[in-house]
């Protein structure tokens, strides 16, 4: 139906911003997503957020970790594949990223 089409459109727009080379677009997408994440968005976007956990920018890594927490509250099944990357961040060289 029409709601499914809007949901898919919104998911794809958020994914585009998450994958942007512009760190500010990625940051804004992570911040927004952490406020309105649903179970469906968590399911669809968890792999994109996991990719950002390994970003070269500490600022993005930190936001991705915080957003992943919100995703895991809505979609706990994402913990198994995300756990190794989250565990690595305990020893992140940037102190602001360490969980």
C-alpha positions in Angstrom: 0.0 0.0 0.0 0.9 3.6 0.1 2.2 3.5 3.6 4.7 0.8 2.6 5.9 3.0 -0.3 6.4 6.0 2.0 8.2 3.8 4.5 10.6 2.5 1.8 11.1 6.0 0.5 12.0 7.3 4.0 14.3 4.4 4.7 16.2 4.9 1.4 16.5 8.7 2.1 17.9 8.0 5.6 20.3 5.4 4.1 21.5 7.9 1.5 22.3 10.4 4.2 24.0 7.8 6.4 26.2 6.7 3.6 27.1 10.3 2.5 30.7 11.3 2.2 29.7 14.6 4.0 30.2 13.9 7.7 27.6 16.5 8.7 24.9 14.7 6.6 25.8 11.4 8.2 25.9 13.0 11.6 22.5 14.5 11.2 21.0 11.2 9.9 22.4 9.4 13.0 21.0 12.0 15.4 17.6 12.0 13.8 17.4 8.3 13.5 18.2 7.9 17.2 15.2 10.0 18.0 12.6 8.3 15.8 14.0 4.8 15.1 11.3 2.1 14.8 11.6 -1.6 14.7 11.4 -1.5 10.8 14.0 1.2 10.5 16.2 -0.6 12.9 16.0 -3.8 10.9 16.6 -2.1 7.6 19.4 0.3 8.7 21.4 -1.6 11.3 24.0 -2.8 8.8 24.5 0.8 7.6 25.0 2.0 11.1 27.5 -0.9 11.8 29.5 0.3 8.8 29.7 3.8 10.4 31.0 2.3 13.7 34.2 1.7 11.7 34.4 5.2 10.2 37.7 6.9 10.1 36.1 9.9 11.8 35.9 9.6 15.6 32.9 12.0 15.7 30.9 9.6 13.4 32.0 6.5 15.3 30.8 8.0 18.5 27.4 8.9 17.1 27.1 5.5 15.4 27.7 3.7 18.7 25.1 5.8 20.4 22.6 5.3 17.6 23.3 1.6 17.6 22.2 1.5 21.2 18.8 2.9 20.3 18.6 0.4 17.4 19.3 -2.5 19.7 16.5 -1.4 22.0 14.1 -1.7 19.0 15.8 -4.7 17.2 17.8 -6.8 19.7 18.6 -9.4 17.0 21.1 -6.9 15.6 23.4 -7.4 18.6 24.9 -10.7 17.5 26.4 -9.3 14.2 27.2 -5.9 15.8 28.9 -7.2 19.0 32.4 -7.7 17.6 32.5 -4.1 16.3 31.0 -2.7 19.5 33.5 -4.6 21.6 36.4 -3.2 19.5 35.3 0.3 20.4 36.1 -0.3 24.0 39.7 0.2 23.0 39.1 3.0 20.4 42.1 5.4 20.2 39.7 8.4 20.4 38.6 8.7 24.1 35.2 10.1 23.2 34.3 7.0 21.2 35.0 4.5 24.0 31.9 2.9 25.3 
